[in-house]
Amino acid sequence: MAGQLEQIAAFLAVAEAHSFVQAAAQLGVAPSSVTRTVGELEARLGVQLLVRTTRRVSLTQAGTAFRDQVLPLVGGLAR
């Protein structure tokens, strides 16, 4: 299982890019890895964070709340 920080980083990259492929390119990993990592995070949290369609990825209400909670924490870790 991917580490929790890796899961959060993958989720934030997808949330920003609205694309698993673009998030994977940004992170330097395969899109399937990002898909799996975000799925593990959703399973661990017990909520769906992203709505996936064939053309776009968007945040659910829970995804928006989670993003808003973790962004300040990740920013603090970066410093």
N, C-alpha and C positions, 0 to 999 in steps of 0.2 A: 504494500500500500504506500502510496506517495505520502511524503511528510505533509503536515498540516500547512506549513508555510508555502510549500510548493502548490498545494491545492488552492490556497487563497490567491497566490500569484497567478495561477492559470485562470481562475475565475475572474479576477480583475482584468486580466488581459482580454478575455473574451467579452466581458461587459463593456470594455472601452472600444474594442474593435467591432463588436457586433458580428464577429465571425471567428469560428474555430480555426480556419485556415490562416487568417491574418494573425491571430493570437499565437499560433504555433510558429509562424515565421518570426514574429517578434521575440519569442522565447527560445528559438533555435531548436525546436523539437518537432516531431511528427504530429500532424493534426489528430491522429488516433490517440496519441499520448495525452493530448490536451482534453479530448473528449472523455477518455477514461478517468483522468485525474479529476475533472469537474464532476463527473458522475459519482466518483467516490466521495467527494465533498458533499454532494446532495444526499447521498445515502447516509453519510455520517450525521448530517444535520436533520435528516428526515423531512426535507422540504425540497420542492423544485425551485431552483433559483433562476433558471433560464427557460424560455420558450424557444424551441428549435423548429424552424420551418426549412424548406428546401432553399429558400432565398435569404433568410435573415435569422439572426438570433437576437432576442430581446429579453429584458429582465422581467421577471414576475414581480409582484408586490413584495414577496419575501426576498427576492434577489436584490431589489432596490434597497430594502432595509438593511440587508446583510452588507451590501457594498458600502452604504453610508456608515455602518458601524466599524468596518475593518479598515477603511481608507485612512483615518487618523492614526490607527495603530501601526499600519504598514509604513506610513510616513515617519512615525516616531522611530521605528526600527531602522529605517534608512539613514537616519541621522546618527 
